[in-house]
Amino acid sequence: MIDFILADQNTSFAVALGLMLAIAMAEGVGTLMGLGLSSMVDSLLPEVDLPDVDVPEFDADVSGGALPADLEVVGASTETTVAGPGLFGRILGWLCFGRVPALIILVIFLTGFGIAGYLVQAIVHSVTGWLLPGIVASAAAFAGALPLTRVTALGLSKVMPKDESDAVSRATFVGRPALIVQGNARGGLPAQARLRDATGQSHYLQVEPDIDGEVLEQGTEVIIVRQLGATYTAIRNTNETLSGAV
């Protein structure tokens, strides 16, 4: 049995299951330490749905590296044209990214890939007495793992709580207050921030200071001023009317 599990033709399946266990352990440790590993990974992924572009409402005292004009340019305008999701975004959407945390989907896929691969090799070995080449068995396992991942993730999306959903377009985050909840944000070294949208749902973002050389310490209330790909820049929240809103 050990020889079968560790056979050269089955290396990819052993690695997949080992990686799945490592991710599960890392997520468990991160949860105990309050690191929010799943949220950090989700924040790095592109949006997979067509965004609803709105003009962000901004009513804060802006100082330093951000000007009202910056917010207008980086946020959204009334003449913004929104392109549909690309192929990569469509694949992510089909696999339920955005409705189920990315790490859970990855664990499901790795588990399905590893089990399907070993199952295929076991059937072939019992019939013929030999194992398929690794690349052939991996292709078969990959083809089987994708629909399994889709079905399982779709089922989970119907029962998982929606308290921390990314259903709201990220374009609307510009101009809203947020709170640095993990790490200290520096230029090139983002920290994790929690933002509540207009419906009260929580979103976790990767945030850097908008002002060169500034450090936004953990626990600092900030205002999101621009989106730069998967990350955002922010300034300190000096508006008393928005303080405590996060």
C-alpha positions in Angstrom: 0.0 0.0 0.0 2.8 2.4 0.9 4.6 1.6 -2.3 1.4 2.3 -4.3 0.8 5.7 -2.5 4.4 6.8 -2.9 4.9 5.4 -6.5 6.5 7.9 -8.9 3.4 7.9 -11.0 1.4 9.0 -8.0 3.7 11.8 -6.8 1.3 14.6 -7.9 -1.6 13.0 -5.9 0.5 12.6 -2.8 1.7 16.3 -3.1 -1.9 17.5 -3.6 -3.2 15.7 -0.5 -0.1 16.8 1.6 -0.7 20.4 0.5 -4.3 20.1 1.4 -3.4 19.0 4.9 -0.8 21.8 5.2 -3.4 24.5 4.1 -6.0 23.1 6.5 -3.5 23.2 9.4 -2.3 26.8 8.5 -5.9 28.0 8.3 -6.6 26.4 11.7 -3.6 28.0 13.3 -4.4 31.3 11.6 -7.9 31.3 12.9 -6.6 30.7 16.5 -4.2 33.6 16.1 -6.8 35.9 14.4 -4.9 36.2 11.1 -7.8 35.7 8.8 -5.8 33.7 6.2 -8.9 33.0 4.0 -9.8 36.7 3.8 -6.3 37.7 2.9 -6.3 35.3 0.0 -9.7 36.4 -1.2 -8.6 40.0 -1.2 -5.9 39.2 -3.7 -8.3 37.7 -6.2 -10.1 39.7 -8.9 -13.8 40.2 -8.8 -15.6 37.6 -10.8 -19.0 39.3 -11.2 -19.8 42.4 -13.3 -19.3 45.3 -10.9 -21.9 47.9 -10.1 -20.0 51.1 -10.5 -21.3 53.9 -8.3 -19.9 57.3 -7.4 -18.5 56.9 -3.9 -19.8 59.2 -1.3 -16.9 60.9 0.4 -17.2 63.3 3.2 -14.0 63.4 5.1 -11.2 65.9 5.8 -8.7 65.0 3.2 -5.1 65.9 3.8 -1.6 64.8 2.8 -1.3 62.6 -0.3 -4.9 62.5 -1.4 -7.0 65.3 -2.9 -10.7 65.3 -3.8 -9.6 65.2 -7.4 -7.7 62.0 -6.7 -10.9 60.4 -5.3 -12.9 61.4 -8.3 -10.3 60.0 -10.8 -9.6 56.7 -8.9 -13.1 56.0 -7.8 -15.9 56.0 -10.4 -17.4 58.5 -12.8 -20.9 58.8 -14.3 -19.4 57.8 -17.7 -17.4 54.8 -16.6 -17.6 51.8 -19.0 -17.4 48.4 -17.3 -15.9 45.5 -19.2 -17.2 42.0 -18.6 -15.2 39.4 -16.8 -12.3 37.7 -18.8 -11.7 34.0 -19.2 -9.9 33.7 -15.9 -12.7 35.5 -14.1 -15.3 33.3 -15.7 -13.5 30.2 -14.5 -13.3 31.5 -11.0 -16.9 32.4 -11.1 -17.8 28.9 -12.3 -15.9 27.4 -9.4 -17.8 29.7 -7.0 -15.0 32.0 -6.0 -16.5 35.0 -4.3 -19.3 32.9 -2.9 -17.1 30.5 -1.0 -13.6 31.4 0.5 -10.8 30.7 -1.9 -8.9 28.4 0.5 -11.9 26.2 1.0 -12.3 25.8 -2.8 -8.6 25.1 -3.1 -8.8 22.4 -0.4 -11.8 20.9 -2.1 -10.0 20.8 -5.4 -6.8 19.3 -4.0 -8.7 16.7 -2.1 -10.7 15.7 -5.2 -7.6 15.7 -7.4 -5.7 13.5 -5.0 -8.5 11.0 -4.3 -9.5 10.9 -8.0 -5.9 10.2 -9.1 -5.4 7.4 -6.6 -8.8 5.9 -7.5 -7.9 5.9 -11.3 -4.6 4.4 -10.6 -6.0 1.8 -8.3 -8.6 0.7 -10.9 -6.0 0.5 -13.7 -3.6 -1.4 -11.5 -6.2 -3.9 -10.4 -7.1 -4.6 -14.1 -3.7 -4.4 -15.8 -1.2 -4.8 -13.0 0.6 -1.5 -13.9 0.1 2.2 -13.3 -0.6 4.9 -15.8 2.1 7.5 -16.5 1.8 10.4 -14.0 0.9 13.0 -16.6 -2.0 10.8 -18.0 -3.3 10.0 -14.5 -3.0 13.7 -13.5 -5.0 14.8 -16.6 -7.8 12.3 -15.7 -7.8 13.4 -12.1 -7.9 17.1 -13.0 -10.8 16.5 -15.3 -12.7 14.7 -12.5 -11.7 17.2 -9.8 -13.1 20.3 -11.5 -16.8 19.3 -11.6 -16.5 17.8 -8.1 -15.1 21.2 -6.9 -17.9 23.1 -8.6 -20.7 20.9 -7.2 -19.2 20.9 -3.7 -18.5 24.6 -3.6 -22.0 25.4 -5.0 -23.5 23.3 -2.2 -21.4 25.1 0.4 -22.4 28.5 -1.0 -26.0 27.8 -0.2 -25.4 27.1 3.5 -22.4 29.3 4.3 -23.2 32.6 6.2 -23.1 35.7 4.1 -21.9 38.1 6.9 -18.6 38.7 5.1 -19.7 38.7 1.4 -17.9 40.4 -1.5 -21.2 40.8 -3.4 -20.9 44.6 -3.2 -18.7 46.0 -5.9 -15.2 46.9 -4.6 -15.4 50.2 -6.6 -17.8 51.4 -3.9 -15.1 51.0 -1.2 -13.3 54.2 -2.2 -14.3 57.0 0.2 -15.4 54.6 3.0 -13.8 54.3 6.5 -11.9 51.1 7.4 -10.0 49.8 10.4 -6.5 48.3 10.2 -7.0 44.9 12.0 -3.8 43.0 11.2 -0.2 44.3 10.8 1.2 47.8 10.1 0.6 49.2 6.6 3.7 50.7 4.9 4.5 51.5 1.3 4.8 48.2 -0.5 3.8 46.3 2.6 0.1 46.3 2.9 -1.8 45.4 6.1 -5.3 43.9 6.4 -8.2 46.3 7.0 -11.8 45.7 7.7 -14.5 47.7 5.9 -18.2 47.7 6.4 -20.3 48.5 3.3 -23.6 50.3 3.2 -25.5 47.1 4.2 -23.3 46.5 7.2 -21.4 43.5 5.7 -17.7 43.2 6.4 -15.0 43.1 3.8 -11.3 42.6 4.3 -8.9 44.6 2.2 -5.1 44.9 1.7 -4.3 48.5 2.4 -1.2 50.7 2.0 -0.6 54.3 3.0 -1.5 56.9 0.4 1.2 59.2 1.8 4.8 58.3 1.1 6.7 57.3 4.2 3.7 57.1 6.4 2.9 54.0 8.6 -0.7 53.1 9.4 -0.5 51.1 12.6 -2.8 48.2 13.6 -6.0 49.7 15.2 -5.8 52.9 13.1 -9.0 54.1 11.5 -8.5 55.1 7.8 -10.3 56.3 4.8 -9.9 54.4 1.5 -8.9 56.8 -1.2 -7.9 54.7 -4.2 -7.9 51.2 -5.6 -4.7 49.8 -7.1 -5.4 46.4 -8.5 -6.0 44.0 -5.6 -4.8 46.6 -3.0 -6.0 49.9 -1.8 -4.4 53.1 -0.4 -5.7 55.0 2.5 -5.2 58.0 4.7 -5.9 58.4 8.4 -9.5 59.1 9.3 -9.6 62.6 10.7 -13.4 63.1 10.3 -15.2 62.8 13.6 -18.5 62.0 11.9 -17.0 58.8 10.4 -14.9 57.8 13.4 -16.1 54.5 14.9 -18.1 53.6 11.8 -16.0 50.5 11.3 
